[in-house]
């Protein structure tokens, strides 16, 4: 049974490594040559906002109608027109930039999510520690709090391990420079992606943005 499980784990590891290698090759051949700048992000944000105005289900419309018929071609030309108005040469250039931004965005949001959960964990442990040293708190309550503390530590360790594995897979698809650009323009990109103004996003979640 253990040998069977070991074989499955080895097979899964090999499969994932092959898929990651293919993904890295596609990225290297098609996307890595794009260099993100603040000016390029401004064009990208303008294009995404423009595409939002055309409709949120554009990808679905293209998939259903296809580019081979008149309706599909008309829709595609509308999309490319928005993209060109934003400053891109053509649809293909926008797709490459979109991929470059998307990978850097995913990594930045992953890092932000991990940091948020770590802050929550640290705050929770501090509150428990404060309660444990409070002489007015009954010992039976403290006993339960010690169990809760241990459970929080174990859960964090378990989840962090898998989060680190996931991040190790996607981090090679971006770089420090791109992450800095993304973080610097996070508010504008978030606004473009969601279609919600920045001030409303801040009201929804005050911790949403990396920077003030």
Secondary structure in CASP SS format (residue, H / E / C, confidence):
PFRMAT SS
TARGET T0000
AUTHOR 0000-0000-0000
METHOD secondary structure of the structure
MODEL  1
X C 1.00
X H 1.00
X H 1.00
X H 1.00
X H 1.00
X H 1.00
X H 1.00
X H 1.00
X H 1.00
X H 1.00
X H 1.00
X H 1.00
X H 1.00
X H 1.00
X H 1.00
X H 1.00
X H 1.00
X H 1.00
X H 1.00
X H 1.00
X H 1.00
X H 1.00
X H 1.00
X H 1.00
X H 1.00
X H 1.00
X H 1.00
X H 1.00
X H 1.00
X H 1.00
X C 1.00
X C 1.00
X C 1.00
X C 1.00
X C 1.00
X C 1.00
X C 1.00
X H 1.00
X H 1.00
X H 1.00
X H 1.00
X H 1.00
X H 1.00
X H 1.00
X H 1.00
X H 1.00
X H 1.00
X H 1.00
X H 1.00
X H 1.00
X H 1.00
X H 1.00
X H 1.00
X H 1.00
X C 1.00
X C 1.00
X C 1.00
X H 1.00
X H 1.00
X H 1.00
X H 1.00
X H 1.00
X H 1.00
X H 1.00
X H 1.00
X C 1.00
X C 1.00
X C 1.00
X C 1.00
X H 1.00
X H 1.00
X H 1.00
X H 1.00
X H 1.00
X H 1.00
X H 1.00
X H 1.00
X H 1.00
X H 1.00
X H 1.00
X H 1.00
X H 1.00
X H 1.00
X H 1.00
X H 1.00
X C 1.00
X C 1.00
X C 1.00
X C 1.00
X C 1.00
X H 1.00
X H 1.00
X H 1.00
X H 1.00
X H 1.00
X H 1.00
X H 1.00
X H 1.00
X H 1.00
X H 1.00
X H 1.00
X H 1.00
X H 1.00
X H 1.00
X H 1.00
X H 1.00
X H 1.00
X H 1.00
X H 1.00
X H 1.00
X H 1.00
X H 1.00
X H 1.00
X H 1.00
X H 1.00
X H 1.00
X H 1.00
X H 1.00
X H 1.00
X H 1.00
X H 1.00
X H 1.00
X H 1.00
X H 1.00
X H 1.00
X H 1.00
X H 1.00
X H 1.00
X H 1.00
X H 1.00
X H 1.00
X H 1.00
X C 1.00
X C 1.00
X C 1.00
X C 1.00
X C 1.00
X C 1.00
X H 1.00
X H 1.00
X H 1.00
X H 1.00
X H 1.00
X H 1.00
X H 1.00
X H 1.00
X H 1.00
X H 1.00
X H 1.00
X H 1.00
X H 1.00
X H 1.00
X H 1.00
X H 1.00
X H 1.00
X H 1.00
X H 1.00
X H 1.00
X H 1.00
X H 1.00
X H 1.00
X H 1.00
X H 1.00
X H 1.00
X H 1.00
X H 1.00
X H 1.00
X H 1.00
X H 1.00
X H 1.00
X H 1.00
X H 1.00
X H 1.00
X C 1.00
X C 1.00
X H 1.00
X H 1.00
X H 1.00
X H 1.00
X H 1.00
X H 1.00
X H 1.00
X H 1.00
X H 1.00
X C 1.00
X H 1.00
X H 1.00
X H 1.00
X H 1.00
X H 1.00
X H 1.00
X H 1.00
X H 1.00
X H 1.00
X C 1.00
X C 1.00
X C 1.00
X H 1.00
X H 1.00
X H 1.00
X H 1.00
X H 1.00
X H 1.00
X H 1.00
X C 1.00
X C 1.00
X C 1.00
X C 1.00
X C 1.00
X C 1.00
X C 1.00
X C 1.00
END
